Amino acid sequence: MKYKRLGRTELSVSEICLGTMTWGTQNTEAEAHEQMDYAFENGINFFDTAELYPTTPVGPETYGRTEEIIGTWLKKGGRRKDLVLASKIAGSGRPHIRGGRGIDATTIREALDASLKRLQTDYLDLYQIHWPNRGTYHFRNSWTFDATTQDREKVAEEIAEILETLGGLVKDGKIRAAGLSNESAWGTLKYLRLSEEKGLPRVASIQNEYNLLYRQFDLDLAEVAHHEDVGLLAYSPLAAGILTGKYRNGARPAGSRATINKDLGGRLQPLQEPAVKAYAEVAAQHGLDLAQMALAFCLSRPFMTSVIIGATSMAQLRTDTAAAGLKLSDEAMKDIAEVYRRYPMTL
């Protein structure tokens, strides 16, 4: 396992991060604890969660359950000081979370205190804005996203208030670093500029979707990451399981996420079928497991800080974790590039 610096902080995180969003619905507490034990014992020191989790499904009955499960593991294990723990505050639009209110000074403090209580810890190493108040082109919204509908003054005021509040929480010792999620290049640069102008904490990372089927980060955000030291924490590196090949030809394996979330958040649609088939052929040609190839590709990207993996079984977790030691050949990378040229965006 390799480790990388988180932004310009002093935090060192494993190149593979353990995702947690199935814990509490698809996984029991005991199964989640087993996953955390295995991950930690195999060099993963970075766990990512959110107050919203679990997500299969999202609802008032399950809200906060994943953080509670992590909290019981932390309490019994005594490993908090050796772990980099990240969580997120949910944005607006979820009625069961603070009545659907957006992110501001009050909701940040309220959400963080509740997360810390559930997690049974006094601080978070990384606290992230799950999605921006103004909306985002992520979550399959790129086809309808329209930035011209945003109120410039309101957006600027909201970002300043959020960053100032996060700065206060750093001073209070409740968080060590701040991060973004489902953000754009402009939004990231706005946070960075305000941090410099006001002497506030610098954004350390950005958690966006990235995988062989969805590579928008390769463009403007890759440039931001390089010049500003704001690395990517890639979520859905297997496109919610699509890049394991298990959903090919309309398959829906029993117990899989697609039996609960029918279209996997808009990902499971006909356009991805030929691309997954082509990537599977590349993997077979080079003697690779498709899932491990997809993860190894993500790990090869120069802007990558950590790849967030999620598993509902120990077998999946072992397969995904093993990708840390896999280096793709030049020939495999060339073949992947040729498939990408044919299928540049299928999600």
Residue pairs with C-beta under 8 A, 6 or more apart in sequence:
1 14
1 15
1 16
1 42
1 43
1 44
1 324
2 14
2 15
2 324
3 12
3 13
3 14
3 15
3 45
4 12
4 13
4 15
4 231
4 305
4 306
5 11
5 12
5 13
6 12
6 13
6 84
6 126
6 177
6 204
6 205
6 231
6 305
7 177
7 179
7 202
7 203
7 204
7 205
7 229
7 230
7 231
7 305
8 202
8 204
8 229
9 176
9 177
9 204
11 84
11 125
11 126
11 176
11 177
11 204
12 45
12 84
13 45
13 46
13 84
13 305
13 306
14 43
14 44
14 45
14 46
14 306
15 299
15 304
15 305
15 306
15 307
15 324
16 44
16 46
16 295
16 299
16 306
16 307
16 308
16 309
16 320
16 321
16 323
16 324
17 44
17 46
17 47
17 48
17 86
17 233
17 306
17 307
17 308
17 309
18 35
18 36
18 39
18 44
18 46
18 47
18 48
18 308
18 309
18 310
19 48
19 235
19 308
19 309
19 310
20 32
20 47
20 48
20 49
20 53
20 66
20 69
20 70
20 310
21 49
21 50
21 53
21 54
21 55
21 56
21 66
21 310
22 54
22 55
22 56
22 257
22 310
22 311
22 312
23 29
23 31
23 32
23 35
23 53
23 54
23 65
23 66
23 69
23 70
24 32
24 53
24 54
24 62
24 65
24 66
24 68
24 69
25 54
25 56
25 57
25 62
25 65
25 260
26 54
26 56
26 255
26 257
26 260
26 312
27 35
27 312
29 69
29 72
32 66
32 69
32 70
32 73
33 69
33 72
33 73
34 314
35 311
35 314
35 317
36 47
36 70
36 73
36 77
37 77
38 314
38 317
38 318
38 321
39 47
39 317
39 321
40 79
40 82
40 83
42 321
43 324
44 321
45 82
45 83
45 84
46 83
46 84
46 86
46 306
47 70
47 83
47 84
47 85
47 86
48 86
48 87
48 207
48 233
48 235
48 308
49 66
49 67
49 70
49 85
49 86
49 87
49 88
49 119
50 66
50 67
50 87
50 88
50 90
50 128
50 130
51 63
51 64
51 67
51 87
51 88
51 89
51 90
51 97
51 111
51 114
51 115
51 118
52 58
52 63
52 88
52 90
52 94
52 97
52 130
53 65
53 66
53 67
54 62
54 65
54 66
55 261
56 257
56 260
56 261
57 260
57 261
58 94
59 96
60 96
63 96
63 97
64 114
64 115
64 118
67 87
67 115
67 118
67 119
68 118
68 119
70 85
70 118
70 119
71 118
71 119
71 120
71 121
72 120
74 80
74 83
74 119
74 120
74 121
75 120
80 121
83 125
84 125
84 126
85 119
85 121
85 124
85 125
85 126
86 124
86 125
86 126
86 127
86 128
86 179
86 233
87 115
87 119
87 124
87 126
87 127
87 128
88 127
88 128
88 129
88 130
88 181
88 207
89 103
89 107
89 108
89 111
89 112
89 115
89 127
89 128
89 129
89 130
90 97
90 111
90 130
90 131
91 102
91 103
91 129
91 130
91 131
91 132
91 133
92 100
92 101
92 102
92 103
92 133
93 100
94 100
98 107
98 110
98 111
101 107
102 133
102 158
103 129
103 133
103 158
103 162
104 158
104 161
104 162
104 165
105 161
105 162
105 164
105 165
108 162
108 165
108 166
108 169
109 165
109 169
112 124
112 127
112 169
112 174
112 175
115 124
116 122
116 123
116 124
116 174
122 173
122 174
123 173
123 174
123 175
123 176
124 174
124 175
124 176
125 175
125 176
125 177
126 175
126 176
126 177
126 178
126 179
126 204
126 205
127 166
127 169
127 175
127 177
127 178
127 179
128 178
128 179
128 180
128 181
128 205
128 207
129 162
129 178
129 179
129 180
129 181
129 183
130 181
130 182
131 138
131 139
131 181
131 182
132 180
132 182
132 183
132 184
132 187
133 155
133 158
134 150
134 155
134 158
134 187
135 141
135 145
135 150
136 145
136 182
136 183
136 184
137 145
137 184
137 216
138 182
138 208
138 209
139 182
139 265
139 266
140 265
140 266
140 267
140 347
142 216
156 190
159 187
159 190
159 191
159 194
160 194
160 198
163 178
163 191
163 194
163 195
163 198
163 200
163 201
164 198
164 200
166 175
166 178
166 200
166 201
167 198
167 200
167 201
169 175
170 176
170 177
170 178
170 201
177 201
177 204
177 205
178 201
178 202
178 203
178 204
179 203
179 204
179 205
179 206
179 207
179 233
180 187
180 188
180 191
180 203
180 205
180 206
180 207
181 206
181 207
181 208
181 233
181 235
182 207
182 208
182 209
183 206
183 208
184 220
184 221
185 220
185 221
185 223
185 224
188 203
188 206
188 221
188 224
188 228
188 230
189 224
189 228
191 203
192 202
192 203
192 228
192 230
194 200
195 201
195 202
195 203
196 202
203 230
204 230
205 230
205 231
205 232
205 233
205 305
206 221
206 225
206 230
206 231
206 232
206 233
207 232
207 233
207 234
207 235
207 308
208 216
208 217
208 221
208 232
208 233
208 234
208 235
209 234
209 235
209 236
210 216
210 217
210 232
210 234
210 235
210 236
210 237
210 298
210 301
210 304
211 234
211 236
211 237
211 238
211 239
211 243
211 294
211 298
212 239
212 243
212 275
212 279
212 294
212 297
212 336
212 339
212 340
213 239
213 242
213 243
213 267
213 272
213 275
213 276
213 343
213 345
213 346
213 347
214 236
214 239
214 345
214 346
214 347
215 340
215 344
215 345
216 345
217 225
217 232
217 234
217 303
218 301
221 232
221 303
222 301
222 302
222 303
224 230
225 231
225 232
225 303
226 302
226 303
231 303
231 304
231 305
231 306
232 301
232 303
232 304
232 305
233 305
233 306
233 307
233 308
234 298
234 304
234 306
234 307
234 308
235 308
236 267
237 243
237 294
237 295
237 298
237 307
237 308
237 309
238 244
238 291
238 294
238 295
238 309
238 320
239 264
239 267
239 272
239 294
239 347
240 257
240 258
240 261
240 264
240 265
240 267
240 268
241 247
241 256
241 257
241 258
241 264
242 264
242 267
242 268
242 272
242 276
243 276
243 279
243 290
243 291
243 294
244 290
244 291
245 276
245 280
245 290
245 291
246 253
246 256
247 253
247 256
247 258
247 264
247 268
247 276
248 273
248 276
248 277
248 280
249 273
252 258
252 259
253 259
255 312
256 312
257 264
257 312
258 264
258 268
262 268
263 269
266 347
267 347
271 346
271 347
272 346
272 347
274 343
275 339
275 342
275 343
275 346
278 339
278 342
278 343
279 290
279 293
279 294
279 336
279 339
280 290
282 288
282 293
282 332
282 335
282 336
282 339
283 289
283 290
283 293
285 335
286 293
286 328
286 329
286 331
286 332
286 335
288 296
288 326
288 328
288 332
289 319
291 319
291 320
291 323
292 319
292 320
292 322
292 323
292 326
293 326
293 328
293 332
293 336
295 307
295 309
295 320
295 323
295 326
296 323
296 326
296 327
296 328
297 328
297 333
297 336
298 304
298 307
299 307
299 323
299 324
299 326
300 327
300 328
300 333
307 323
309 317
309 320
309 321
311 317
311 320
328 336
